[in-house]
Amino acid sequence: MERVCIFVDGGNFYHLVLKKLGIEEAQFDFDAFAVFLAAERAIPSRSKRFYVGTVREKEGDLKSKEAMAKQTALFTNLKSGGWEIKTSKLKTRIEEVPIDHRVVDYEKLRKLGITKIVFERLREKGIDVKLATDLIVGAVDNQYDTAIIVSSDSDLIPAIDWVRFRKQKKVEYVGFSIPDDKNPKNSTTPLLSLIAKTDIKRTLVKSDLQPFIKNHSSK
């Protein structure tokens, strides 16, 4: 039987899919989703992998405490389902937004003496490298016949090319088409560069994903 290994970029999946569906990770059945992706192909031991940046609790910051608690619960749930969890630290970056014509009511803000807004942004570092490394190592060690990639990160393309042409492994790309009614420019669409570089392409829409939302009702 054909063996598959499933690689899920957790942060990418959250922003492109779960956030668009209006749910948190705890509300999504990743185990059932993996079975759906495998489509009656074999999932060997240690062949479900979840990659995500780890949340750090800040002293006195209730939101960070809640986020860490949610992630801990997610990890516990994934591990109980046999998922391998690969993490990296979230890095804090200070960013500035100048108050200019691109900002609504910018003239009023500038009259108040506000010329810029400074804020912290958390960024994942190294997740794509870990996923790419596992993709290559898995091919070298013959751990799978087909790699299922649940990530729309073009940085994975060199690793995908390597396992396909050097190790003759198949790569299946799972993309998503989920409209954002409030802001169509933010709609989730499959990545064309990954479609061009993979053997099998699957594009899932909202109705494909609804069965994996816990306590989902067809009403």
URQUILIN-V57415 format. One record per residue. RES is the residue in one small letter. PHI is phi in whole degrees, 0 to 359 (* if undefined). PSI is psi as a letter, one per 30 degrees, with the letter a starting at -180 (999 if undefined). Layout:
[[RES,PHI,PSI] [RES,PHI,PSI]]
This chain:
[[m,*,k] [e,298,k] [r,258,k] [v,239,l] [c,235,k] [i,255,k] [f,246,j] [v,249,j] [d,278,j] [g,300,e] [g,294,e] [n,299,e] [f,295,e] [y,297,e] [h,287,e] [l,274,f] [v,238,d] [l,299,e] [k,297,e] [k,291,e] [l,277,f] [g,75,h] [i,230,l] [e,261,l] [e,302,e] [a,296,f] [q,269,f] [f,250,k] [d,270,j] [f,293,e] [d,296,e] [a,294,e] [f,297,e] [a,297,e] [v,298,e] [f,298,e] [l,294,e] [a,294,e] [a,51,h] [e,72,g] [r,272,l] [a,283,k] [i,247,j] [p,296,l] [s,302,k] [r,65,g] [s,249,g] [k,244,j] [r,232,k] [f,236,k] [y,245,k] [v,200,l] [g,282,k] [t,273,k] [v,277,k] [r,247,k] [e,279,k] [k,260,k] [e,300,k] [g,83,g] [d,256,j] [l,296,e] [k,297,e] [s,293,e] [k,294,e] [e,294,e] [a,296,e] [m,293,e] [a,296,e] [k,295,e] [q,291,e] [t,299,e] [a,295,e] [l,298,e] [f,299,e] [t,298,e] [n,293,e] [l,295,e] [k,298,e] [s,294,f] [g,265,g] [g,85,g] [w,278,k] [e,271,k] [i,253,k] [k,247,k] [t,239,l] [s,216,l] [k,282,k] [l,282,k] [k,261,k] [t,270,k] [r,233,k] [i,274,k] [e,235,l] [e,237,k] [v,242,j] [p,289,k] [i,274,j] [d,221,a] [h,299,f] [r,282,f] [v,263,k] [v,299,k] [d,58,h] [y,297,e] [e,295,e] [k,296,e] [l,294,e] [r,292,e] [k,294,f] [l,276,g] [g,88,g] [i,267,j] [t,252,f] [k,200,l] [i,240,k] [v,251,k] [f,213,l] [e,264,k] [r,233,k] [l,269,k] [r,232,k] [e,283,k] [k,235,k] [g,91,f] [i,296,e] [d,297,e] [v,293,e] [k,295,e] [l,295,e] [a,297,e] [t,297,e] [d,295,e] [l,299,e] [i,288,e] [v,300,e] [g,298,e] [a,290,e] [v,297,e] [d,275,g] [n,55,h] [q,275,f] [y,208,l] [d,261,e] [t,227,k] [a,263,k] [i,259,j] [i,259,j] [v,254,i] [s,194,k] [s,251,i] [d,243,j] [s,294,f] [d,295,f] [l,279,f] [i,302,e] [p,302,e] [a,292,e] [i,298,e] [d,301,e] [w,295,e] [v,290,f] [r,285,e] [f,266,f] [r,268,e] [k,243,g] [q,54,h] [k,269,k] [k,275,k] [v,234,k] [e,249,k] [y,261,k] [v,252,j] [g,251,l] [f,223,k] [s,233,j] [i,230,j] [p,288,k] [d,252,j] [d,296,e] [k,285,e] [n,217,i] [p,306,f] [k,294,f] [n,265,g] [s,297,k] [t,274,k] [t,226,l] [p,298,l] [l,273,j] [l,299,e] [s,294,e] [l,283,e] [i,299,e] [a,288,f] [k,254,g] [t,238,l] [d,279,e] [i,235,k] [k,236,k] [r,230,k] [t,246,j] [l,260,k] [v,250,l] [k,304,e] [s,294,f] [d,291,f] [l,267,f] [q,303,e] [p,296,f] [f,262,g] [i,275,j] [k,297,k] [n,64,g] [h,293,k] [s,241,k] [s,283,f] [k,289,999]]
